[in-house]
Each structure stands twice: as structure tokens, then as C-alpha cells.
Amino acid sequence: MEKRFHIFSRTSWLLLCVFLVALAAPAQDEVTYLNGDLNSDNEVNIADVNTLIDIILDDGTFSAVADVNRDGEINIADVNSILDLILDEHVMTFTVGDVSFTMVEIEGGTFNMGHQVTLSPFAIGRTEVTQALWEAVMGSNPSYFNGDSQPGGPSHPVEQVTWDDCQEFIAKLNEMTGKTFRLPSEAEWEFAARGGNYSHDYSYAGSDDVDQVAWYRQNSNHSTHPVAEKIPNELGLYDMCGNVKEVCLDGASNLHSSIPLTNPIVPCTNNEHVARGGCWVEYHFNCAVTNRGSTDSPVALYRQGLRLAMGEPTYTPLSLTKYEIEINDGWFDTLTIAGASGLYQVSCDNNEVLTISQDSSTIRVDAINAGSALVTVSDLTTGEQATVTVTVNPSEFEIEKITVGNETFAMIKVDGGTFMMGATPEQEDEATDNERPVHEVTLSSFFIGQTEVTVGMWKAVLGYNPIPYYIPEYVPPTNAAASCVSWDDCQNFITKLNEMTGRTFRMPTEAEWEFAARGGNRSHGYKYAGSDNLDEVAVFTGYRYPLVRTKAPNELGLYNMSGGVFEWCQDWFGPYGSEPLVNPVGPESGTERAIRGGCYYWMDPTYCRVSCRIGADPVPENYTDNYPIGLRLVMEE
């Protein structure tokens, strides 16, 4: 039998409560209070429950308004009565035989359980399943504490049941009631134990004092106790901590994730499921709302029981923003995952063609060779899969790939040509005097790095990470642009690289750098390297260690020539002349070397312009360790 319920507005519900209490109250000259309104605010709500609990735990001083049951005593029964008033529109009561049990409706919400979790609305048992309810459904009582040779009885939680026993019990209960009960997911259990959207962030379910809310090793007298004898939590749920451990739907694998999850359920892969809440024989720390326990599913333990849940989570099938990708070698693309639980795993069947990386629900596909590959996205909760067909075409540019140790980097050929160097019209509003006069430059062909030299490349050649770091969690990753290196440091790197590869690498001249940044013979005349919109092509703010290939490339397929880190050039820094030049290498001497491209650290867009140039001291002794300068290689044909 089901108790019908409706969802009213809070205001109408309170008015109804006041009306019903007024009907039951004595004449006005005998009582002038709203029954249960301990805070005297003309409302009966969860704040009154908390006040009543404080009274009970303090000294139980009698107060007529606190004696909700009007039996001359103030005790847990009065707490239950207030909760009945407050939760009336949010509960469902069911009866099997002569045993009734109550489910409390829980609002959906978002909380942090080591990672962000969002849950749809659901219902959960106000108490653990009792021995009486189990016997009414199954016809027998498996509990150790059953009142025969041990303490116990029908109002104690059922225990000594396996996870599979619980599934059989729920199947029969659903058949008898026509409803759909189930075990709670681990996330639902913790959300409810914390108090849902009304959480006070207690250590235990309803209090920071474990003795107020839980039967555990220090107070249980080595047995279970009748349900609902301790104080409930913010949602009116009893024994979420202590008494018996409560099995959940989830497998006992770790759910720690940096990805926000929606209605997560971890699959069981080793016959071991989660059990939460601690129990009568465990210590207080096992009863904390964050503590995760587990049990072997085939084992029937006398400390393990269950709590029911109801409601199917709102579900959206797994979907992708793209199911086919076609890109050129050396480029990348992204797609977004949506739907299902949010707990995803991504794999690729051909790592010779592309590499994949995942950041939350975004997948990045980097093409490293021509060919085809299939990317598979799996939802670890639902088991759903979706696939993306990726076709990598040969690059439109001439690319040479070099491998040193485990690191492979690409050098792109820049065909020779003639261009105007300096403060061309698109630069004029921000250009400085050292970008003038504009002058004609003719260059021979050369190869230039598709990206800045990375931390991984630097370590492969010199054996150390060049970026100083002081917190282990902030170790620069291998795909971060190498920086905090002097001009002389870079010369050492290049010398060693040439020895290892037998090739001739060097720094670019200023003219080579600017010609490549502008897009070479394919230039569209952009202000920055690849766009007039800096956000499209540059990492220039908000990143501790800028990663390469995170923004769009320029017309030559070169990444981060604007933003990221400043890049050393071969030239001494000096003024321009007006005469046409062929393959210029800058002044014969000076005190500073040219740096180009801007950086994330300075957060000033003007330094990211393709014509912007400044100088920096090349001597290591005069060089600041955390200065954001790196390098980009040039390779001679």
C-alpha cells in the first residue's frame, strides 16, 4: 500500500502545517504557541529539529513547545514527530504484510566526494531494512542478532546477508509492491548521508559527535540496535553511520576522477562491492560519511545490511560532437563527449597515426603520420561505446621528423621568399621605434620547428627539466614549452642535439623568425601569428607552464609563434636600417640578444605581435631563473 504524496510549494506546505496543528491544538486560552516551533519564528522546519536535538543532548529541560507529542517527556520521539511534519510531503510509505517502511524523497544536487558529482532526484530509505521487513518479503530471517541466542529482534537491521541476497530481496519486494526499488549508488549514499542540499558538513551523518548518531564499537555493547534510536541527519535519515554497513550498487574500484561525473555507478569487476557507513563493531573513523568500505559479495557478514533506494537517474545516451575527423599530418582537432555518466575512457587502435589526450569531456586528436585510426569512447558506468573515424592526410607542407630518445619533433620547411619586415600597416597602432623602418628582406629556404622546444625534448638531450619548480604537483609536463633558459643554455642544447642527430640545428635569425611567424609566402597579413584574434592562436595569460599545440597554428602549420614563451633568436639586438637585405644575421656585436613572440607571463598582447621585438641579456649569470624565454629550432637543409 502506498501513501499518496504531492509536492507543494514551501509556503503552502507551512500554511497547511499551521492549519493542521491549529486544528489539533487546545483552545487559544490554553496554549499560545505553534507546536514544534522551538525557534519562535512561526515556522516548523529543520532548524527546529536541530534546536530540539540540542535540548535533548543538553539536559532535556522540559518545555511545552518542545513536547511535540504532549506526553510530558522530551525525547527522540518528539524529533520523529517534527520530522513527520516537515517531511510529510517528501515521503512515501509502503506496507508489506503488516510491516510498513518509509522512503524519503531526496532533491538532486551537486557535491564534492573527492571529485564533483551531480545527482538526479531519488528516494532513499529512512532507515536500514529491518529484520521484520526482510522476513515479510523473504519468509525467513538470516540475521545473527535475531533475539534468540543473541540480542536483537524485528526492529533491528537485517544483517548476515550477501550482496546477491540483497538483489534477490529487492526483486521479490518489487514483485510484491509493483515498484522499482534498488540499492543506492555509492554517490547517492554519500550525498544522502551528508544531508543532501541541506548539509551542515558534519563528519558523521547528522553530527560531528559520533555518539549522537551512530552505534559503533565504543557504544554498541557488541551488537546491533533497533533502527531510529539515534538522532537523524539533516534529511531525517537514521543510522546512516553505524549499526550495520550498507551495501551499494557500485563495485569497490576507486572512483577518484578529475572529471565531473553525473549519476556515476562504478562497475563491479572483482566480485567486490562498496559498503558504506561503518557498523556496530567498527571504530568511529569507519563511520565517517567519507569512509569507503567494501565486502566480498559471496560472504554473508553479521555486520552488513542494506538500505533501499528508488528512482531511475535522469539519463542521456552517450554522444559525441563529431564521429568523423579528417585532418592533415601535424595538425590536431578536438571533440566533446556528452551524456551517460561522465566517467569516460578513450582509446585508439593505431598509435602510429595519431595520439589522443583527454581533458574532462574534451578529447584532443593529434595527427603524427598519414593513415587512419579508430578512436573509441567508453562510458565506464553504462558500458556504452561510441567511435570516431579519423583520417590523417599527408601534410601540405614538407615535414621532417626527428627522434631523440623517446621524443619526436617536427621541422617544417619554409620556402624562401621576400617580405617587408617591421611595423607594417597592421602593426602600426602598437608598433614601437625599434620596429622601424620597415625594410625589404629576402630569405633562402629553411626548416623551422613546428613548436617551441619542449621540456621533453630538453630532457632527452640534456637530461634535466629546465623549468624550476618548488611544489611536486606543479612539475612541468613534457609537452610544456621549455623556458627559464639563457641564450648560452640554448647553445649548449643545440650543440648536444647536433652531436646526437648528426644534423645542423641552430636558432633562427630575427628575419627567419618573423617571416615564419607571418606565414611565409602564404601570409594573410595577420597581426599575430595566424590570426587577428589573439585568443585563437596564443597562450598569453593564465597558464603556469604553457603547453605547445594547444591553439590554432598559423598559415605554415606552426604553433605558438605568438604567446607561449618568448623565443631566443641568433641575432644581437640592434636598430633596423632601411636598405633591402638578403639573409640578414643582425649586428656583429651587442649586449643583448633578440627575443620574439611574447609570453604567457607578461600578459600583454602587444608583445605577441609578429613584428614586436625586444632584447634580453644572454649571459647566464645575469639571467633570472624564472624568466619565460625558450627557443624554437631552425635546421639547415
MILUMDO-334382 format. One line per 4 residues: their letters; for each residue y, z, x of C-alpha. Coordinates in Angstrom, 3 decimals, always signed. Layout:
// residues N
A	Y:Z:X | ... $
//
This chain:
// residues 637
MEKR	+0.000:+0.000:+0.000 | +3.379:-0.936:+1.397 | +6.647:+0.850:+0.824 | +9.264:-1.808:-0.020 $
FHIF	+12.420:-1.709:+2.012 | +15.687:-3.604:+2.178 | +18.361:-3.886:+4.811 | +21.705:-2.607:+3.521 $
SRTS	+24.998:-2.518:+5.335 | +25.614:+0.763:+7.157 | +28.415:+1.678:+4.781 | +26.371:+1.081:+1.622 $
WLLL	+23.452:+2.969:+3.120 | +25.614:+6.003:+3.876 | +27.079:+5.950:+0.380 | +23.573:+5.813:-1.043 $
CVFL	+22.524:+8.763:+1.128 | +25.536:+10.777:-0.032 | +24.783:+9.912:-3.650 | +21.121:+10.905:-3.415 $
VALA	+21.920:+14.131:-1.606 | +24.561:+14.936:-4.190 | +22.034:+14.498:-6.988 | +19.672:+16.922:-5.311 $
APAQ	+22.344:+19.447:-4.326 | +23.153:+22.662:-6.221 | +26.298:+22.926:-8.280 | +29.592:+22.459:-6.466 $
DEVT	+30.467:+26.124:-6.628 | +27.214:+26.970:-4.816 | +27.392:+24.509:-1.900 | +30.282:+22.545:-0.412 $
YLNG	+28.540:+20.642:+2.410 | +26.686:+17.351:+2.786 | +23.091:+18.308:+3.535 | +22.299:+17.409:+7.163 $
DLNS	+25.930:+16.709:+8.122 | +25.936:+19.059:+11.088 | +28.950:+17.385:+12.680 | +31.114:+17.702:+9.524 $
DNEV	+32.164:+14.053:+9.614 | +30.900:+13.248:+6.092 | +28.079:+11.141:+7.553 | +24.437:+11.829:+8.233 $
NIAD	+23.438:+9.901:+11.354 | +21.684:+10.135:+14.683 | +24.458:+12.351:+16.049 | +23.424:+14.987:+13.513 $
VNTL	+19.832:+14.720:+14.713 | +20.964:+15.387:+18.269 | +23.060:+18.351:+17.146 | +20.137:+19.827:+15.214 $
IDII	+17.854:+19.408:+18.228 | +20.403:+21.278:+20.354 | +20.443:+24.111:+17.788 | +16.656:+24.350:+17.788 $
LDDG	+16.411:+24.293:+21.572 | +19.243:+26.782:+21.972 | +18.381:+29.771:+19.794 | +17.653:+28.410:+16.332 $
TFSA	+20.619:+30.276:+14.809 | +20.386:+29.798:+11.061 | +22.914:+27.567:+9.335 | +22.688:+26.438:+5.743 $
VADV	+23.768:+22.904:+6.573 | +21.116:+22.699:+9.321 | +18.350:+23.881:+6.975 | +17.802:+20.398:+5.614 $
NRDG	+14.517:+21.394:+3.922 | +16.064:+24.578:+2.459 | +13.058:+26.656:+3.363 | +15.009:+29.365:+5.171 $
EINI	+13.998:+28.081:+8.631 | +15.389:+25.637:+11.163 | +12.686:+23.733:+12.988 | +11.238:+20.299:+13.750 $
ADVN	+10.581:+19.740:+10.038 | +14.348:+19.618:+9.478 | +14.643:+16.978:+12.236 | +11.993:+14.919:+10.483 $
SILD	+13.853:+15.195:+7.184 | +17.123:+13.926:+8.682 | +15.259:+11.077:+10.334 | +13.670:+10.216:+6.987 $
LILD	+17.148:+9.936:+5.503 | +18.527:+7.858:+8.377 | +15.515:+5.599:+8.884 | +14.590:+5.123:+5.247 $
EHVM	+15.798:+1.522:+5.127 | +14.244:+0.755:+8.507 | +10.690:+1.975:+7.928 | +7.537:+0.631:+6.332 $
TFTV	+4.828:+2.970:+5.133 | +1.243:+1.789:+4.785 | -1.816:+3.527:+3.377 | -5.472:+3.004:+4.256 $
GDVS	-7.755:+5.133:+2.094 | -5.926:+8.416:+1.874 | -4.202:+8.063:+5.267 | -0.592:+6.907:+5.471 $
FTMV	+1.257:+5.795:+8.587 | +4.805:+4.621:+9.260 | +6.218:+1.696:+11.223 | +9.868:+1.795:+12.371 $
EIEG	+11.858:-1.426:+12.481 | +13.482:-1.980:+15.902 | +16.519:-4.198:+16.353 | +16.208:-6.882:+19.022 $
GTFN	+18.281:-6.470:+22.150 | +18.644:-6.921:+25.887 | +17.929:-4.267:+28.501 | +17.012:-3.874:+32.163 $
MGHQ	+13.465:-2.924:+33.119 | +13.883:-3.850:+36.777 | +14.833:-7.310:+35.538 | +16.759:-8.429:+32.458 $
VTLS	+14.643:-8.679:+29.308 | +15.672:-9.862:+25.845 | +13.503:-8.976:+22.844 | +13.409:-10.209:+19.276 $
PFAI	+13.232:-7.642:+16.436 | +9.860:-5.952:+15.976 | +8.367:-2.836:+14.394 | +6.504:-0.055:+16.174 $
GRTE	+4.508:+2.960:+15.059 | +6.496:+6.138:+14.519 | +3.555:+7.989:+16.057 | +0.464:+7.163:+18.047 $
VTQA	-2.540:+6.095:+15.952 | -4.192:+9.284:+14.740 | -7.872:+10.109:+14.578 | -7.538:+10.139:+10.795 $
LWEA	-6.239:+6.561:+10.668 | -8.845:+5.324:+13.145 | -11.650:+6.845:+11.096 | -10.217:+5.448:+7.848 $
VMGS	-10.373:+1.959:+9.364 | -13.460:+2.118:+11.579 | -15.567:+4.726:+9.756 | -16.065:+6.871:+12.850 $
NPSY	-14.050:+8.923:+15.333 | -14.662:+8.278:+19.046 | -12.264:+10.995:+20.257 | -13.236:+13.699:+22.734 $
FNGD	-10.701:+16.154:+21.276 | -12.050:+15.941:+17.728 | -12.115:+19.592:+16.674 | -15.840:+20.071:+17.170 $
SQPG	-16.671:+21.274:+20.670 | -13.066:+20.729:+21.812 | -9.652:+21.360:+20.250 | -8.390:+18.533:+18.106 $
GPSH	-8.554:+17.096:+14.648 | -7.413:+14.322:+12.324 | -3.695:+14.707:+13.204 | -4.339:+14.371:+16.943 $
PVEQ	-4.007:+10.921:+18.530 | -7.220:+8.960:+18.778 | -8.465:+8.613:+22.365 | -11.521:+7.618:+24.317 $
VTWD	-11.051:+4.013:+23.157 | -11.027:+0.853:+25.271 | -8.532:-1.989:+25.054 | -11.216:-4.067:+23.346 $
DCQE	-11.887:-1.213:+20.884 | -8.187:-1.289:+20.019 | -8.355:-5.024:+19.346 | -11.324:-4.508:+17.017 $
FIAK	-9.480:-1.688:+15.209 | -6.383:-3.855:+14.738 | -8.429:-6.799:+13.448 | -10.023:-4.586:+10.777 $
LNEM	-6.689:-2.964:+9.916 | -5.121:-6.398:+9.418 | -8.005:-7.423:+7.195 | -7.646:-4.256:+5.082 $
TGKT	-3.849:-4.462:+4.732 | -3.210:-8.200:+4.804 | -0.604:-7.553:+7.501 | -0.364:-8.561:+11.156 $
FRLP	-0.472:-5.517:+13.374 | -0.896:-5.767:+17.146 | -0.368:-3.801:+20.312 | +3.198:-3.728:+21.644 $
SEAE	+4.057:-5.747:+24.708 | +4.993:-3.660:+27.719 | +8.622:-4.734:+27.344 | +8.661:-3.737:+23.651 $
WEFA	+7.085:-0.399:+24.516 | +9.685:+0.419:+27.170 | +12.599:-0.785:+25.036 | +11.446:+1.446:+22.168 $
ARGG	+10.730:+4.403:+24.466 | +14.233:+4.150:+25.944 | +15.748:+4.278:+22.452 | +16.415:+0.573:+21.986 $
NYSH	+20.052:-0.266:+21.370 | +20.791:+3.443:+20.850 | +19.502:+4.541:+24.249 | +21.092:+7.522:+25.999 $
DYSY	+19.333:+6.509:+29.229 | +17.119:+9.570:+29.290 | +14.408:+9.924:+31.925 | +11.842:+10.567:+29.195 $
AGSD	+11.656:+9.250:+25.640 | +14.370:+11.292:+23.951 | +15.412:+13.762:+26.636 | +15.874:+14.472:+30.328 $
DVDQ	+13.755:+17.603:+29.778 | +10.111:+16.527:+29.628 | +9.044:+19.746:+27.870 | +11.189:+18.863:+24.854 $
VAWY	+9.447:+15.557:+24.175 | +6.032:+15.423:+25.830 | +2.650:+17.119:+26.069 | +1.700:+16.807:+29.738 $
RQNS	-0.210:+18.634:+32.468 | +2.066:+21.698:+32.639 | +2.262:+22.463:+28.895 | -0.699:+20.814:+27.126 $
NHST	-3.314:+23.523:+27.755 | -5.623:+20.697:+28.863 | -5.895:+18.903:+25.531 | -4.110:+16.562:+23.161 $
HPVA	-1.904:+17.922:+20.366 | -1.084:+16.813:+16.813 | +1.384:+13.929:+16.766 | +5.068:+14.535:+15.983 $
EKIP	+5.202:+18.152:+17.152 | +7.722:+17.404:+19.900 | +11.254:+16.111:+19.490 | +11.560:+12.354:+18.726 $
NELG	+13.632:+9.882:+20.706 | +16.793:+8.077:+19.610 | +14.789:+5.780:+17.302 | +12.840:+8.588:+15.646 $
LYDM	+9.658:+7.794:+17.606 | +7.372:+10.633:+18.624 | +5.186:+11.156:+21.694 | +6.282:+8.008:+23.473 $
CGNV	+5.884:+10.225:+26.511 | +2.791:+12.375:+26.945 | -0.127:+13.263:+24.626 | -2.116:+10.045:+25.289 $
KEVC	-1.380:+6.959:+27.350 | -0.738:+3.947:+25.143 | -2.298:+0.579:+25.940 | -0.154:-2.545:+25.733 $
LDGA	-0.804:-6.269:+25.333 | +0.083:-7.098:+28.913 | -2.094:-7.444:+31.942 | -1.317:-4.984:+34.722 $
SNLH	+0.147:-7.560:+37.135 | +3.669:-6.993:+38.403 | +6.394:-8.388:+36.150 | +9.201:-7.932:+38.673 $
SSIP	+11.389:-11.013:+38.446 | +14.896:-12.117:+39.256 | +14.721:-14.371:+36.217 | +15.979:-13.076:+32.846 $
LTNP	+12.972:-13.016:+30.502 | +12.648:-13.361:+26.724 | +9.756:-11.665:+24.880 | +7.634:-11.551:+28.047 $
IVPC	+3.904:-10.818:+27.958 | +2.069:-10.887:+31.291 | -1.393:-12.483:+31.035 | -4.383:-10.355:+31.987 $
TNNE	-6.275:-11.878:+34.910 | -8.411:-8.981:+36.201 | -9.587:-7.109:+33.068 | -6.874:-4.510:+33.656 $
HVAR	-4.143:-3.874:+31.081 | -0.955:-1.845:+31.096 | -1.000:+1.704:+29.699 | +2.351:+3.475:+29.322 $
GGCW	+3.787:+6.907:+28.611 | +1.637:+9.333:+30.588 | -0.660:+11.849:+28.908 | -1.755:+15.447:+28.463 $
VEYH	-3.492:+15.612:+31.865 | -0.853:+13.809:+33.974 | +2.257:+15.058:+35.722 | +5.814:+14.819:+34.404 $
FNCA	+6.684:+11.792:+36.548 | +3.847:+9.854:+34.896 | +5.644:+10.418:+31.573 | +8.940:+8.775:+32.599 $
VTNR	+9.941:+5.781:+30.457 | +9.908:+3.577:+33.570 | +6.491:+4.636:+34.860 | +3.840:+1.930:+34.688 $
GSTD	+0.184:+2.819:+34.430 | -2.954:+0.804:+33.849 | -6.539:+1.198:+32.778 | -9.712:-0.800:+33.240 $
SPVA	-10.283:-2.390:+29.862 | -14.042:-1.720:+29.513 | -13.581:+2.001:+30.245 | -13.149:+4.472:+27.363 $
LYRQ	-10.976:+7.328:+28.660 | -10.154:+10.538:+26.816 | -6.535:+10.250:+27.884 | -5.992:+6.751:+26.457 $
GLRL	-4.962:+5.761:+22.918 | -2.649:+3.305:+21.221 | +0.485:+2.756:+19.162 | +0.810:-0.139:+16.735 $
AMGE	+3.411:-2.883:+16.679 | +4.263:-5.574:+14.142 | +6.204:-8.813:+14.126 | +5.879:-12.137:+15.847 $
PTYT	+8.540:-12.647:+18.541 | +11.005:-15.448:+17.856 | +9.512:-18.325:+19.763 | +10.897:-21.569:+21.133 $
PLSL	+8.447:-24.019:+22.719 | +8.779:-24.805:+26.404 | +11.142:-27.707:+27.016 | +12.910:-29.440:+29.895 $
TKYE	+16.224:-31.266:+30.072 | +14.518:-34.126:+31.951 | +10.966:-35.456:+32.005 | +11.595:-38.360:+34.396 $
IEIN	+13.694:-38.424:+37.571 | +14.436:-41.399:+39.777 | +16.370:-40.750:+42.980 | +16.763:-42.195:+46.463 $
DGWF	+15.319:-40.660:+49.589 | +17.658:-37.978:+50.944 | +19.199:-37.125:+47.561 | +18.488:-34.362:+45.069 $
DTLT	+18.514:-33.778:+41.324 | +18.239:-30.753:+39.033 | +16.776:-29.990:+35.632 | +16.803:-26.950:+33.375 $
IAGA	+13.887:-25.162:+31.713 | +14.327:-23.741:+28.222 | +12.205:-21.958:+25.659 | +8.945:-19.988:+25.830 $
SGLY	+9.091:-16.595:+27.571 | +11.341:-17.328:+30.536 | +8.655:-16.422:+33.075 | +8.035:-19.761:+34.769 $
QVSC	+6.064:-21.125:+37.705 | +6.842:-24.529:+39.231 | +4.532:-26.634:+41.406 | +4.471:-30.126:+42.909 $
DNNE	+1.450:-32.331:+43.601 | +2.996:-34.208:+46.546 | +4.958:-32.189:+49.071 | +5.250:-35.218:+51.338 $
VLTI	+7.636:-36.861:+48.884 | +9.803:-34.000:+47.717 | +10.448:-30.276:+47.925 | +11.190:-28.106:+44.916 $
SQDS	+13.092:-24.864:+44.546 | +13.794:-22.680:+41.549 | +16.790:-20.511:+40.713 | +16.230:-18.741:+37.392 $
STIR	+15.710:-21.546:+34.865 | +17.078:-24.328:+37.105 | +14.731:-26.487:+39.181 | +16.031:-28.452:+42.130 $
VDAI	+14.150:-31.515:+43.401 | +14.927:-32.696:+46.950 | +13.636:-36.141:+47.946 | +12.357:-36.253:+51.527 $
NAGS	+10.352:-39.513:+51.556 | +9.863:-42.540:+49.330 | +6.992:-42.243:+46.873 | +6.143:-40.475:+43.618 $
ALVT	+5.228:-36.937:+42.606 | +4.468:-34.868:+39.529 | +6.279:-31.566:+39.045 | +4.540:-29.102:+36.709 $
VSDL	+6.339:-26.244:+34.967 | +4.058:-23.499:+33.609 | +5.032:-20.621:+31.351 | +3.100:-17.616:+32.652 $
TTGE	+3.218:-15.803:+29.319 | +2.279:-18.522:+26.841 | +0.278:-20.793:+29.149 | +2.343:-23.820:+28.098 $
QATV	+2.978:-26.595:+30.607 | +5.441:-29.448:+30.911 | +5.568:-32.142:+33.568 | +8.277:-34.196:+35.240 $
TVTV	+7.532:-37.542:+36.868 | +9.648:-38.023:+39.980 | +10.091:-41.410:+41.656 | +11.739:-41.483:+45.079 $
NPSE	+13.059:-44.870:+46.134 | +13.768:-45.826:+49.764 | +17.256:-44.813:+50.787 | +20.020:-47.381:+50.536 $
FEIE	+21.135:-46.089:+53.941 | +19.382:-46.329:+57.279 | +17.964:-42.852:+57.890 | +16.188:-41.473:+60.933 $
KITV	+14.335:-38.170:+60.544 | +13.864:-35.827:+63.490 | +11.430:-32.898:+63.576 | +11.775:-29.866:+65.839 $
GNET	+9.157:-27.192:+65.285 | +8.902:-26.728:+61.523 | +12.358:-28.132:+60.857 | +13.045:-31.748:+59.901 $
FAMI	+16.587:-33.084:+59.628 | +18.008:-36.487:+58.694 | +20.518:-38.588:+60.576 | +22.275:-41.300:+58.520 $
KVDG	+23.624:-44.463:+60.093 | +27.344:-45.095:+59.656 | +28.145:-48.749:+60.158 | +31.155:-49.357:+62.366 $
GTFM	+34.472:-50.298:+60.794 | +38.234:-49.916:+60.751 | +40.182:-47.352:+58.703 | +43.542:-45.644:+58.507 $
MGAT	+43.302:-42.127:+59.949 | +45.585:-39.259:+58.938 | +47.829:-38.447:+55.975 | +47.053:-41.458:+53.780 $
PEQE	+48.697:-41.568:+50.322 | +46.072:-39.474:+48.504 | +46.667:-36.680:+51.087 | +50.472:-36.777:+51.228 $
DEAT	+51.313:-33.862:+48.913 | +49.381:-31.375:+51.065 | +49.368:-33.060:+54.477 | +50.924:-31.346:+57.499 $
DNER	+52.711:-32.846:+60.501 | +49.598:-32.767:+62.687 | +48.035:-35.330:+60.296 | +50.814:-37.807:+61.065 $
PVHE	+51.491:-40.524:+61.890 | +48.818:-42.452:+60.033 | +47.235:-44.863:+62.529 | +44.544:-47.531:+62.621 $
VTLS	+41.183:-46.639:+64.163 | +38.204:-48.905:+64.823 | +34.783:-47.357:+65.429 | +31.376:-48.608:+66.555 $
SFFI	+28.290:-47.686:+64.528 | +26.766:-44.222:+64.960 | +24.314:-41.818:+63.266 | +25.596:-38.530:+61.805 $
GQTE	+23.799:-35.534:+60.354 | +23.195:-35.659:+56.620 | +24.002:-31.935:+56.593 | +25.542:-29.385:+58.884 $
VTVG	+23.137:-27.875:+61.413 | +21.216:-25.195:+59.516 | +20.091:-21.721:+60.504 | +16.532:-23.068:+60.524 $
MWKA	+17.447:-25.853:+62.955 | +19.339:-23.448:+65.225 | +16.392:-21.032:+65.320 | +13.940:-23.874:+66.020 $
VLGY	+15.971:-24.912:+69.072 | +17.403:-21.647:+70.467 | +15.101:-19.071:+68.854 | +17.647:-16.850:+67.108 $
NPIP	+19.723:-16.637:+63.956 | +23.350:-17.278:+64.940 | +24.909:-15.545:+61.935 | +25.427:-11.788:+62.456 $
YYIP	+24.181:-9.660:+59.573 | +24.068:-5.930:+59.098 | +22.137:-5.471:+55.846 | +18.498:-6.639:+55.740 $
EYVP	+18.862:-8.010:+52.200 | +21.597:-10.351:+53.430 | +19.589:-12.152:+56.110 | +20.922:-15.730:+56.101 $
PTNA	+18.232:-18.132:+54.841 | +17.039:-21.081:+56.903 | +18.896:-23.588:+54.697 | +22.247:-21.879:+55.240 $
AASC	+24.753:-23.713:+57.414 | +24.671:-22.256:+60.943 | +28.019:-20.646:+61.711 | +29.707:-17.957:+63.801 $
VSWD	+29.056:-20.138:+66.857 | +31.553:-21.100:+69.546 | +32.120:-24.618:+70.831 | +30.284:-23.661:+74.019 $
DCQN	+27.374:-22.231:+71.980 | +27.076:-25.600:+70.268 | +26.989:-27.411:+73.600 | +24.075:-25.200:+74.650 $
FITK	+22.315:-26.013:+71.389 | +22.806:-29.765:+71.870 | +21.622:-29.685:+75.486 | +18.411:-27.916:+74.489 $
LNEM	+17.895:-30.230:+71.490 | +18.214:-33.293:+73.702 | +15.611:-31.842:+76.085 | +13.193:-31.162:+73.211 $
TGRT	+13.560:-34.549:+71.494 | +14.397:-36.979:+74.315 | +17.286:-38.238:+72.186 | +21.045:-38.160:+72.819 $
FRMP	+22.843:-35.913:+70.364 | +26.458:-34.789:+70.627 | +29.330:-33.576:+68.482 | +31.299:-36.166:+66.507 $
TEAE	+34.715:-37.195:+67.646 | +37.502:-36.398:+65.202 | +37.726:-40.078:+64.310 | +33.981:-40.351:+63.665 $
WEFA	+34.069:-37.181:+61.582 | +36.946:-38.373:+59.388 | +35.553:-41.901:+58.960 | +32.204:-40.462:+57.817 $
ARGG	+33.868:-37.888:+55.549 | +35.911:-40.611:+53.866 | +32.712:-42.552:+53.099 | +32.924:-45.089:+55.944 $
NRSH	+33.023:-48.689:+54.764 | +32.022:-47.508:+51.265 | +35.071:-45.247:+50.859 | +36.605:-44.794:+47.408 $
GYKY	+39.745:-43.230:+48.861 | +38.981:-39.698:+47.666 | +40.994:-36.660:+48.692 | +37.849:-34.716:+49.549 $
AGSD	+34.521:-35.945:+50.915 | +33.005:-37.667:+47.888 | +35.387:-36.766:+45.070 | +38.891:-35.841:+43.998 $
NLDE	+37.296:-32.828:+42.283 | +36.558:-30.268:+44.993 | +34.060:-28.317:+42.881 | +31.772:-31.341:+42.729 $
VAVF	+31.310:-31.644:+46.488 | +32.310:-28.434:+48.263 | +31.227:-24.836:+48.654 | +34.608:-23.300:+49.389 $
TGYR	+34.567:-19.887:+47.735 | +32.282:-17.117:+46.575 | +29.309:-17.661:+48.894 | +28.274:-15.248:+51.652 $
YPLV	+26.290:-17.903:+53.510 | +26.873:-21.443:+52.192 | +23.677:-23.400:+51.702 | +23.509:-27.085:+52.594 $
RTKA	+22.820:-29.781:+49.984 | +23.976:-27.684:+47.031 | +26.800:-30.012:+45.974 | +27.015:-33.767:+45.487 $
PNEL	+27.065:-35.967:+48.599 | +29.789:-38.418:+49.483 | +29.609:-42.221:+49.460 | +27.356:-42.233:+52.560 $
GLYN	+24.966:-39.581:+51.255 | +26.481:-36.871:+53.494 | +26.625:-33.290:+52.211 | +29.241:-30.561:+52.664 $
MSGG	+31.713:-32.527:+54.720 | +34.229:-30.714:+52.576 | +33.676:-26.948:+52.395 | +30.667:-25.017:+53.596 $
VFEW	+31.727:-24.129:+57.145 | +34.275:-25.654:+59.494 | +32.694:-28.155:+61.888 | +33.448:-28.399:+65.583 $
CQDW	+34.449:-31.814:+66.928 | +34.169:-33.078:+70.508 | +37.909:-33.620:+70.926 | +40.574:-31.389:+72.336 $
FGPY	+43.102:-30.700:+69.607 | +46.385:-32.576:+70.058 | +49.041:-34.668:+68.281 | +48.431:-38.164:+66.941 $
GSEP	+50.053:-41.319:+68.239 | +50.955:-44.353:+66.158 | +49.142:-47.054:+68.155 | +45.823:-48.595:+66.962 $
LVNP	+42.792:-47.077:+68.692 | +39.183:-48.101:+69.347 | +36.559:-45.336:+69.558 | +39.140:-42.637:+70.428 $
VGPE	+37.934:-39.389:+72.015 | +41.149:-37.359:+71.802 | +43.329:-35.851:+74.553 | +41.973:-35.425:+78.089 $
SGTE	+42.678:-31.680:+78.060 | +43.918:-28.844:+75.891 | +43.445:-25.206:+74.898 | +41.792:-25.694:+71.508 $
RAIR	+39.062:-27.939:+70.121 | +39.432:-29.681:+66.757 | +37.635:-28.282:+63.717 | +37.303:-30.091:+60.386 $
GGCY	+36.166:-29.762:+56.763 | +37.353:-26.384:+55.529 | +35.044:-23.498:+54.690 | +33.865:-21.040:+52.071 $
YWMD	+35.511:-18.066:+53.772 | +39.145:-19.194:+53.727 | +39.003:-20.151:+50.043 | +41.920:-22.580:+50.430 $
PTYC	+41.216:-26.092:+49.083 | +43.737:-27.769:+51.355 | +41.518:-27.244:+54.413 | +38.724:-29.176:+52.665 $
RVSC	+40.711:-32.437:+52.585 | +39.223:-35.263:+54.666 | +42.357:-35.615:+56.816 | +43.071:-31.894:+57.337 $
RIGA	+42.712:-30.782:+60.968 | +43.253:-27.566:+62.876 | +42.351:-26.253:+66.335 | +40.220:-23.297:+67.471 $
DPVP	+39.598:-21.605:+70.820 | +36.295:-22.915:+72.233 | +35.739:-20.074:+74.730 | +33.022:-17.604:+73.588 $
ENYT	+34.916:-14.591:+74.950 | +37.876:-15.426:+72.713 | +35.758:-16.299:+69.721 | +35.390:-13.995:+66.702 $
DNYP	+31.729:-13.374:+65.780 | +32.206:-13.848:+62.066 | +34.392:-16.955:+62.242 | +32.981:-19.602:+59.844 $
IGLR	+32.565:-22.536:+62.217 | +29.369:-24.550:+62.683 | +28.628:-28.124:+63.640 | +27.310:-31.485:+62.498 $
LVME	+25.406:-33.688:+64.918 | +26.041:-37.261:+65.949 | +23.249:-39.307:+67.506 | +23.841:-42.362:+69.623 $
E	+21.839:-45.492:+68.801 $
//
